[in-house]
């Protein structure tokens, strides 16, 4: 079942309030959750990056068809 925006917003507000009351910084907690997913999936990430390195055309598609130089210039 997909989560709708209203339910997500209510859940986020309640969880944020509980974390704050418990003395936990919600931003730090969320960062830690994201980092745990990355840490638990390092092998998958490394394999995917290896595939991208072997196939530059796939990397170009993933980057929206822009080179690294073009992407960096967009942020200037």
C-alpha positions in Angstrom: 0.0 0.0 0.0 1.4 3.4 -1.0 1.7 6.1 1.6 -0.2 9.2 1.0 1.2 12.7 1.8 -1.2 13.4 4.6 -0.4 10.2 6.4 3.3 10.7 5.9 3.1 14.3 7.2 1.2 13.3 10.3 3.6 10.4 11.0 6.6 12.6 10.5 5.3 15.3 12.9 4.5 12.7 15.6 7.8 10.9 15.3 9.7 14.2 15.3 7.9 15.3 18.4 8.6 12.0 20.2 12.3 12.2 19.2 12.6 15.8 20.5 10.9 14.9 23.8 13.3 12.0 24.1 16.2 14.4 23.6 17.1 13.1 20.1 17.8 15.5 17.3 15.4 14.4 14.5 17.8 15.5 11.7 20.6 13.4 13.3 18.3 10.5 13.7 17.2 10.6 10.1 20.8 11.0 8.9 21.7 7.9 11.0 18.9 5.9 9.4 20.0 6.9 5.8 23.6 6.0 6.8 22.5 2.6 8.1 20.9 1.8 4.7 24.0 2.8 2.9 26.3 0.8 5.3 24.1 -2.3 5.0 24.1 -2.0 1.2 27.8 -1.2 0.5 28.2 -4.3 -1.6 25.3 -3.4 -3.9 26.5 0.2 -4.2 30.0 -0.9 -5.1 28.7 -3.4 -7.7 26.5 -0.8 -9.3 29.3 1.7 -9.5 31.5 -1.0 -11.0 28.9 -1.6 -13.7 28.7 2.1 -14.4 32.4 2.3 -14.7 32.4 -0.6 -17.2 29.6 1.1 -19.3 30.1 4.8 -19.7 26.9 5.1 -21.8 24.9 3.8 -18.8 26.6 6.4 -16.6 25.7 9.1 -19.1 22.0 7.9 -19.0 22.0 8.0 -15.2 23.3 11.5 -15.2 20.6 12.8 -17.6 22.9 12.7 -20.5 25.3 15.4 -19.1 29.0 15.1 -18.5 30.5 15.7 -15.1 31.8 19.0 -16.3 28.4 20.1 -17.5 26.8 19.1 -14.2 29.4 20.9 -12.2 28.9 24.1 -14.3 25.2 24.0 -13.4 26.0 24.5 -9.8 28.2 27.6 -10.3 
